[in-house]
Amino acid sequence: MHNHHDHCHTGKDTGARALGIAAALTGAMMLAEFLGGWWANSLALVSDAGHMLTDVGALLVSLWALKLARTPASARRTFGLQRTEILAALFNGVTLLALSAYIVYQAVPRLFHPEPVQSGIMMVVAFVGLVVNVAGFFLLRRHSGENLNIRGALLHVLGDLLSSVAVLVGGLFVWWQGWNWLDPFLSLLIAAVVVHGAVRVTREALGILLEFVPAHIKTAEVEQMILDQPGVLGLHHLHIWSLSSHRHVLSAHLLVDDRPISEHDSLLAELRHRLKDQFSIAHVTFQLEHKKCAESECSSSEKGVRHEENPDTGHRLPKV
């Protein structure tokens, strides 16, 4: 357990470093694109610089949230501040949607009224931006599986990368064919890609904040697995939710035989093992009960409970 804990901290440390480096690279490129756009009279470069300004802010928020999420638990914050990474992911998703709307707002008029730009400066700056964004993308991609927050930041960098490609290609065709309309057209394609990723991240963040069952878990399968364990006579008040991207939690009331709790240790150990192995649920809390709850008090029915006649009393008893 101790080794696993240390490993998680190492992963978060490297993820934080990756976010810090990506923020520095994006900030430097933002200044270069703004100056280059002003020099070349390129609205595309200036707009992309504004895009990058939003991304620098998002990356810094992500970095702050990642560090804040490591705050130890306290008497008032018994789970610590793990969900700050989810709030940051939600912020990133919403800002990406707002940014996409702004891109569409700027691009549509320019489709009908293209403006000339200095394509040479436009291509040089876009190429440098592409190199920087590719470096930032692969840097964050290595850590994108660690949590939703870094995945949201990765989407911002991916949006920058696609913007650089669009500006570079647009500059090439403006120089070669004079197709000034191509720049706003490619901007609309970029907006569509960014919206697709932003909707996914926003939906997942909201699902965690609203304590939905994690997408990879089917409640019926968890319920059936628990009820199939020898010694479990019934199940109710089953709740499954997520604290953060990869920390899933389960709580439930189990109906068991009326005997000392110590005799149920092996059952609880087996359930915890199966929940972690099959569903990646590592934080589990069970309340053991030996009397069936009143129907109005049960949030879920005690499925799988079978009965047999007691030959001595004639009463129907639960059967495992």
N, C-alpha and C positions, 0 to 999 in steps of 0.2 A: 504493500500500500504506500509506503514511504517513497519507494522508487518511482511509482506511477505519479505521485504528486510532484516530485522533482522534475519529471519529464514534462509535465504540463506547464510548469513555470518556464522551462527552457524554451518550449514552443512559443509561449506568449512573449518572451523576451525577444526572440528572433522575429516574431510577427511585428512587434512594436518597432524594432529597428528597421524592418522593411517599410513600414508606414512612414517613418521619419525620413528615410532616404527618398522615398517616392514623393513626399511632400516637398522636399528641398529641390529635387529635379523639376517637378512640375512648376514650382514657384519661379525658378530661374528661366524656364522656357516661357512662362507667362509674360515676363518682362520682355524677353526677346521678341515674342510675337506681337506684343503691343507696339514696341518701337518699330519693328519691321512693317507692321500694318500701317502705321502713321506715315512712314517714309514712302511706302509703295502706294498709298491711297487705296489700300485693300480692306474693304469692309469684312471680307471673309476672315482675314488674319486678326483684325481687331475683335470680331465676334468670337473667334476661337480663343483669343486672349481672355475675353470675358468668361468664356466657358471654363478655361483653366483657372481663373480666379475663384469661381465657384468650387472647382475641384480641390484647389489648395485648402480652402476652408473646410470642405468635407473630409479631406485626409487628416487635417489637424484635429477635427472633431473625433474622427475615428481613433486617432492615436490617444487623445485624451480619454475617450471612453474605454479603450483597451487597458490603459493604466488604472483607471478608476475601478474597473471591474475586479481588479486584484485586491481591492480594499478588504481587509479581514472582516469577518462577521463580528457583530457586537450585540449588546443586549437589545438595542433597538432595531438593528439590521441583522437578523439571524441568518439570512442568506447572503450577507454582504451586499455588494452593488453589482452583481453579475449582469443584471438586465440593462445596465448603461450601454452595453454593446448593442443591444436590440434597439434602444432609443436612437443610437447613432445610425444604425442601419435604416431605421424608419426615416430619419432626417435625410440620409443620402438618397433614399428612394424618392421622397417627395421633391427634393431639390432637382433630381434628374428629370422628373416629370415636368416641373416648372421650366427647366432649361430647355427641354424638348419643345414645349409650347412656344418659348421665345424664338427658338430656331425657326419653327414653322412661320411665326409672325414676321420674321425678317426675310425668310426665303421666298415666300409666295409673291410679294410685290416685285422682287428682283427677277423672277421668272419672266415677267412681262416687260420689265424695264431694266435690262442688264446694264451694269456700270463698268467701264473700262478700268483695268488695274495694270500695274507693272508686274507682268507675269514672272520676270526673272527673279526679282526680290522675293516674290510670293513663293516660288518653288524652292529657293534656297532655305528660307526660314521654315517652310513646311517640312523639308527633308530633315533638317536638324531636329525639329519637333518630333518627327517620326522616330528617329533614333532614340531620343530621350524617352518617348512614350513606350517604345518596345522594351527598353531596359526596365522601366517602371512596371510594365505589365508582367514580365516574367519574374521580377522580384516579388511582386505580390501574389502571383499565381501559385508560387511554392507554398504559400501560407493560407490560401483561400479556403482550404478545408478546415481550418481551425475554428472559425466562427463566422456568423452571418455578417458581422461588422466589416471584416476584411473583405468579404465577398462584395459588399456594397461599395467599398473603396475601390476594389478591382474594376467594378463596372464603370466608375468615374474615369479611371485611367484608360479603360478600353474605349470609352467615348472619345477621349482625347486622341487616342491612337487612330481611330477611324476618321476623326476630324482632320488629322494631319494627312492621312492618305487622300481624303477627298480634296483638300486644298492643294496637295501636290499634283494630283491627277488633273484637277481643274485648271491649275496654273499651266500645266503642260499643254492642254488642249486650247487654252486661251492663247498661248504663244504660237501654237502650230496652226490652229484652224480659226481662231478668233471666236470660239464658242463661249461667250461670256455667260450664257444661260446655264452652262453645265455646273457652275459653282453652286447656285442655289438649289439646283436639282439634286446634287449629291448631298447637300445639307439636309434635305428632306429624307433621303434614305438613311442618313446617320440618325436623324431624330426617331425614325421608326425602330431602328435597332436599339437605341437607348431606351425608348419607351417599353419595349418588350422586356428588357432586363430589369428596368425600374419597377414595373408592375409585379414581377415575380418576387423581388426582394421586399417590396412594400407589403405584399400579401402575406409573405412568410413572417415578417416582423409583427404585423398586426395579429396574426394567428397566435404568436407566442405571447404577446401582451394581453390578448383576450383569453389566454389559457385554453386554446383549442388543443385537441389531441394531436400530437406530432403527425405529419403527413405519412411517414413510413409505418405507422402503427395502426392496426385495425383493432378497435376495442373488442369486437366479438371474438377475435382470435385470442386476445389476452385473457378474456373472461373464460373462454373454453379451456385454455391451458391450465388456469388456476383450478377450475372445477374438476378437471381430470386427475388432479393430484390426489393420491390416496390420503384420506384423513380430512379432506375438505368436504363439508356437507352442504355448504351454501355460500353465497357471495352477495354482498350489496354495498352501496356507497362506494362504488369503484370510480376513482378519478385519476386521469392521466393528463399530464401537462408538461411544459418545458420551462425551466428557469432561464436557460440560454440556448445557444445553437445546438450544443451537444450534451446538455445536462437535462435528462428527462426524469420525471418524478411520477411515482404511483402511490396512491393510498387506497385502502379498502378495508372493509369489515369482513372477516371470515367466520363462518359458522363451523365449529369443530366440536369434537367430543368433550364432555365435561371431565377433564382430568388436569393434573398439574401442568402449568405452562412449560416447564422444563421438558416434558415429554413431547412437546411439539417443536422442539428446536430443530430436529432433522427436517421436518416439513418446511419450516420457514427458510432454512438454509437452501433447500432444494428449489423452493419458489424463487428466492433471490437469484440463485445461479441461473435458472431458466429465463427469468425476466431480463437479466443482463445479457445473456448469451443470444437469446432469440430476438429481443426487442430493443436492446441497448438502453434499458432502464436500470440505472445503477442506484438511484435513491428510492428506497421502498419502505413504506410504513404500513404495517398490518395491525388492526385491532381484532383480537380473538374474542369470540363470543360463543356461548353454548346454548343460547335460547334464540329461537327465530324472532326476528324483529316484527313489530306490527306492520301491516301492509302499508299504512300511511306514512311510516317512518323510513321505508326502504326506497332508495333512489333507483335501484335496479332490482329485478326479481331474483329470487334464489334459484337460478336455473340449474338443472342437472341434479336436483335433489330427488332421489328415489326412496321409496318406502317399503317396508315389509311389516307384516303383522307380528307383534310380540306374542308368542304362544302362551305366555303366562298371564298377561293382562288384557290381551286383545287390542291394545293401543297400537297405532301405526308409528313406527320409529324410523328415523332417517337411516338410509343405508348407503355406504360408500360404494 
